[in-house]
Amino acid sequence: MNRTLLHAIALTALTSAAVWLAGDHQEQVFAQTPPAAPAGQAPARGGRGGGAPPPPPTARAAAASDFTGYWVRIITEDWRWLMVVPNKGNSDSIQLNPAGQAILNAWDPAKDEADGNQCKGYGAGAISRLPTRAHVTWQDDNILKWETDQGMQTRLFQFGTTAQTVDASARSWQGVSVATWEPVAGGGRGGAPPAAGARGGPGGPAGFAGPPQAAADDAAALLPVNAPPVAAGARGNNQNGWLKVVTNNMKSGYLRKNGVPYSEKATITEYFQPMPETYGVRYMVVTTIIEDPEYLLNGPLITSSNYKKLSDTNNGWDPQPCSVR
């Protein structure tokens, strides 16, 4: 066998081996490649285990705090404006522009009754301030319901996609309220503890520096002075998360029952802050920020209202209709 023939046999053997190896490698690649998605269907974006991602949790499942149950408004603050209808023309601690002052001076409770507007003082701009009891329940997994016995009002705090489908074509006393759970600064994920002397206890939500300075004469009675401090990073038995509610699309109403006005253009932002349990009692602070370019002077009106948790029975719940008196 001459040398040329040997070279030809060796070249043929090498070529056959190379073809076999290439085919075996391609089969392994195909075996590891998932099947293509049908035409017109996007490929699934699985996690580590493949498959579609899980749906986001409902607002109820993701609740930072449990607000359900009965609460009563603590009325030792602003008693003279809460328990008695202020005199006509009185707007102490609330600065009105000339347009707002004109409406205040024209207040006529008999006319409000005749026009069916007895609830003007029970709208979203005032309801958290009134001496009332509140009953908080979940209407469904994405709507938190806040009912009051005074004025028999119902507010619906709507989360996520539910809030995007609300019919906002008609204004109402309580308007449309969009709710979000706010993380707690100092409450667990990288936040700092509240500054020394700061009101409100366990920090505040992202972008919110804590309960702002309330209107004059508003801070007479917050919480027991011996309330234990909250350690930075502590979760407070899952009671330290804030609820933020932004309300629009309201009818014009009264900040106080003597006709101190807010307009349809107002935006109401509220922070519901549960406090750590104190000697077996739970409290909640509701900070309300009302921005009204129509009637308020010198920026937003900021107030804080304090609530105490009640038992589910024998708690004084007493539904009463709206009244101008």
N, C-alpha and C positions, 0 to 999 in steps of 0.2 A: 504494500500500500504506500503510494507516494505521499510526499509531504503536503501537496495541494489538497488531496482528498481528506487527509486528517484535519486540516484547517477548516474545510467545509463542514465536516461532521461536528466539530467542536462548536462552530458558529451556530449551527442549527440547534444544538442542545441548549446553548445559552439563550437563544431567542425564545425557545419553547418555555424555558423556566421563567423568563421575564413575563411572558404573556400570562402564564398560570398564576404567578404572584399578583399581578395587577388585577386579574379577575377576582381572586379571593379577597383582596382588600376592598374592592368595590362592593362585594356582597356584604361585608361587615359594615360598611358605611350605610348602605341601604337599610340594613337591619336596625341601625341605631337612629335613623331619621324618622320622625313621626309622620304619619300620613298627612297630605296636604288637605287644607280645609276645602269644603265644596265651593263651587263658583259662587261669588257674591257674598260669602260669609267670611268675616274677619277671623283670623286665627285666635284661639283662646290664649289669654295671658295668665297663665297659671303662676302660682308661687313656687315654693320649693317642691311641692308635690304635684304641680300641674293643675289644670282645671280653672274655672272661672273664680275670680276673687269673691269673697263673701260680701253680702250687702252690708251697708253701714248700719250700726245699731240704731234703734229708735231713740227718741229723746228720753223716753221713760227708762230704757235700759242704760242709757248713758248719763243719767241724772247725777250731777255732782253733789246734790243734797236732797233730802226728803222734806218737801214743804207740805205734804198732805196732812190733813187734819183741820182742827179748829183753832183759830187765833183771835185774840182780842186786842184792839188798839189801846195802848196806854195813854190816858188823857191828862196826866199831870202836867204835860207840856202844852202850852197854848190853850189852856182851859177856857180862858175868856172868849176865845174865838170859836171853840169847838162846842161848848155846851150852851151857849147863848148866841143867837143871831146878832152880829155886830150892828151898831147903829148905821143908818143910811149915810153914805159918803165916807165911811171909815175904811181905810186901806192900810192901816199901820203895818210897817215892815215890807210892804209890797209897793214897789215904785211903778206907777202907771204913767204913760204919756198922755197928752191932752185928749186923744181919742178914747183911751181907756177910762180916763177920769170922767168924761162926759157920760159914758154908759153907766158907770158907777153911780153918778148923781141922778140918773134917770131911773134907777131901779124901782120897780113897782111890783111887789109880791102878788097883789090882787090880779094884775094883768098877766103875770106868769101863770097863775092858776087858771084864769079864764082861757088862756091860749094853750093849755095842756103842757106847760113847760115847768111843772113842779120839780122835774129831775135835773134842771140846769145846774144845781149845786151838787149833783151826785155823779157827774161825768168823770172821765178818766183823769182829768186835771185835778180833781179834788177827792176822789173816792178813797184814796189811801190815807188821807188826812182826817177823815171823819171819825167820830167815836162809834165804831162799828165792830161787829164780829165778822170774821171771814172764814169761809169753809173752802178748803182747797182739795181738789180731787183731780184725777186723770180722766178726762172725757174719752180719750183714746190714747194710743201710744205716742202721739205727737202733739197733743193738745192738753195743756194744763188749765183747768177751770178754777177761777177765783170768784166765789159768790159772797155777797154781803147781805146781812140781815137788814141793815138800815138802807132804805131805798130799794131793796130787793134787786140789786144789780148783779149782772153776770159778765165777767171778763174772760176772754179766751186767749191764752198765751200760746201762740202757734209756732211750732218749730219746723225747720227744714223745708222740704218740698210742700208740706201742707200749707205753710205760710204763703207760698208762691201761687197757690190756687184759690186764695180767698177772694170772694166777690167784694170788691171795694167800690162798687158803683153807687152805693147809698151810704151816707154818713149816719152815724149813730152816737149815742152818748159815750159809749166805751170805745168806739173806733176800731181800728185793726191793729192788733198787737203782735209783733214778731219777736220771738224769744230765742235766746242762745244761752248755753251754759258757758260761764267764764272760768278760766283757770285761776287758781289762787296764787297771788304773789306771796312767797313765803310758806305756801301750803303744800309743797311737795316736790315740784319739778324745777329746781334751779332758781326759785324766787328768793328774795331777801326778806327777812322779818320786818314787820312794821316799825317805823321810826318810833323812838321813845316819845310817849305822850300822845301818839296819834289816836284819834277817835276810831272806834269801830272794830278793834280786835285784830282778827287774823288776816291782815293784808288786804289786797284788793285785786280785781281782775286785771288782766293785761291791758296796759294803756290807761288805767284809771288809778290815780294816785291815792285813792282812799276816799272816804266820805268827805265831801267838800264842806266849806263853812256854810252852815245853814242860815236861814233868815234870823233876824234879831229875835230874842226871847224864845228861841226854838230848842235850846240845848239845856233846859232846866233839869230834865230828868231823863237820862239815858238808861244805863243799866246799873245794877248794884255795884257800888264802888269796890267791893271785895271780890269781884269776879276774878277767878284764877286766870293768869296769863296763858297765852297759847304759845307753845314752843315752836320755834322756827322749824318748818318741815313737817310738823305734825298734821295729820289729816282730821283730827277732831272728831273721830267716830263718823266720818263721812258726812259731816254737817257744815263744813267750812267752804263749800263751793258757792259761787255767786250765780244768781239768775239775772240776766240782763233782758229787759223788755223795752222795745221802742214802739210807741203808739202814734199813729197818724189817722187821718180820715175821720175825725171827730166832728160832731156838731159843736158850735160855740157854746161855752158854759161858764160857770162861776167857780172861781178859786175859793171863794167863801160865799155863804148863802145870802149875804147882803148885796150881791151883785158885782163883786170884784171880777172882772171878765177875763176870759181867755178866748182866742178866736179859732176859727176853723183852720187857720194857717199854723197853729201851734204844733210843735213836736215834743212829745213827752218821753224822756228816757228814765228808766227806773232800774235801780240795782237792789235786788232782794238779797240781803246778807244774813244768813243764819249764824247765830252766835253759839259758842260752846255751851254745853249744859252747865248751869250754875245752880248748885245745891238742889239738883233734881228738877229744875225748871229750865225750859228752853225759851230763848228770846230771838227776835228777828228785827233787823233794822232795814227800813225801806227808804232809800235815798232817791228823791224825785227831782229831776232837772227839767224845767219847763222853758222852752225857747219859743217866744211868740213875738215876731216882728211887728205884729199889728197893734198890740196894746202894752206890752211890757217895756219899761225903760231901763237902760243901763245893763243890758245883757240878760242872761237867764235867771229865773227864780229857782233857788235850790233849797229844799227842805229835807228833813229826816223825820221819819215816823217810826215809832217803836211798837212792837207787838209781842205779846206773851202767848205761849202755847197753852191750849186748854185741853181738858179731857174730851173724849168723844161723846160723853153723856152728861146731863145735868150741867151744861156749860153756859146757860143763859141765852142760847140762840133764840132770837125773837124777831122774825121777819116783820118789817113795817114798811109801808109804801113811802114814796118820796113826799116831802113836805117842805113848803117855803117858810114855815114858822119855826 
